[in-house]
Amino acid sequence: QVQLVESGGGLVQAGGSLRLSCAASGSTFRAYIMGWYRQAPGNQRELVATVGTTGTTTYADSVKGRFTISRDNSKATVYLQMNGLKPEDTARYYCKGRFYSSDYWGQGTQVTVSS
């Protein structure tokens, strides 16, 4: 079982940038498919981006060209670089790790973008 701890959230003006980090415990991090999700008040949790075990990435259409997901297996950490932030990006951002059919979630980090 892996434990995930997110960090890097905060308050930023529209057009600004933030870098989220998700640190994982355990020695099997490289075998996990990692993802970032977000949930705004009153909305369902939605997929933002994923990075596979070989580094393959996917993105939600709403963040393509602005966000970049990456992973550092030596540090057991996944990152989400967010540029060109918009007020509609305001949400709590969660890290998820998938190992076969098991999903593990972090506690989330709040991102607030002011207009």
C-alpha positions in Angstrom: 0.0 0.0 0.0 1.3 3.5 -0.8 0.7 6.7 1.0 0.4 9.9 -1.0 1.0 13.4 0.3 0.3 16.5 -1.9 1.8 19.9 -1.5 2.3 23.1 -3.4 -1.2 24.5 -3.5 -2.1 28.1 -2.7 -3.6 31.3 -3.9 -2.5 32.7 -7.2 -3.7 35.4 -9.6 -5.1 34.5 -13.0 -2.3 33.9 -15.5 0.1 32.7 -12.7 1.7 29.4 -12.1 1.9 26.8 -9.4 3.7 23.5 -9.1 2.0 20.7 -7.2 4.0 17.8 -5.8 2.8 14.4 -4.6 5.3 12.4 -2.6 4.7 8.6 -2.3 5.9 6.2 0.3 6.9 2.7 -0.5 9.4 1.2 -2.9 7.1 0.2 -5.7 6.3 3.8 -6.9 7.6 3.1 -10.4 4.9 0.5 -10.9 2.1 2.9 -10.2 0.1 4.8 -12.8 -0.1 8.3 -11.2 -2.7 10.9 -11.8 -4.0 14.3 -10.7 -7.6 14.9 -10.2 -9.5 18.0 -9.0 -12.8 18.7 -7.4 -14.5 22.1 -7.1 -17.4 22.7 -4.7 -20.6 21.3 -6.0 -18.8 19.4 -8.8 -17.7 15.8 -9.3 -14.1 14.9 -9.1 -12.5 15.1 -12.5 -9.4 13.8 -14.1 -6.7 16.4 -14.8 -3.7 14.4 -16.0 -2.1 11.0 -15.8 1.4 9.6 -16.2 2.0 6.0 -16.8 4.8 3.7 -15.7 6.7 4.4 -19.0 6.1 8.2 -18.8 3.1 8.3 -21.2 0.9 11.2 -20.3 -2.7 12.1 -20.9 -4.5 15.4 -20.2 -8.0 16.7 -19.9 -8.9 19.0 -22.8 -9.4 21.9 -20.4 -5.7 21.9 -19.3 -3.9 20.8 -22.5 -1.1 23.2 -23.3 -1.2 24.7 -19.8 -0.5 21.9 -17.4 2.4 19.4 -17.5 2.5 16.2 -15.4 5.8 14.4 -14.7 7.2 11.9 -12.4 10.6 11.3 -10.8 10.8 7.7 -9.8 14.1 8.2 -7.9 12.2 10.6 -5.6 8.9 8.7 -5.7 7.2 12.0 -6.6 4.8 13.1 -9.3 4.4 16.7 -10.2 1.8 18.9 -11.9 3.2 22.1 -13.4 0.3 24.5 -13.9 0.8 27.6 -16.1 -1.7 30.1 -17.3 -4.0 29.4 -14.4 -7.6 30.5 -14.8 -10.3 31.1 -12.1 -12.1 27.9 -13.3 -9.0 25.9 -12.3 -9.9 26.7 -8.6 -10.4 23.3 -6.9 -8.9 20.9 -4.5 -6.3 18.8 -6.3 -5.8 15.2 -5.5 -3.1 12.8 -6.4 -4.0 9.2 -7.2 -1.9 6.1 -7.6 -3.1 3.0 -9.3 -1.5 -0.4 -8.8 -3.3 -3.1 -10.8 -6.9 -2.7 -9.6 -6.2 -0.8 -6.4 -6.4 3.0 -6.2 -4.8 5.2 -3.5 -5.6 8.8 -2.9 -3.9 11.7 -1.1 -5.7 14.2 1.1 -5.5 16.9 -1.5 -4.2 20.4 -1.8 -6.2 23.6 -2.4 -5.6 25.7 -5.5 -7.4 29.1 -5.7 -7.1 31.3 -8.7 -8.3 34.9 -8.3 -9.5 37.0 -11.3 
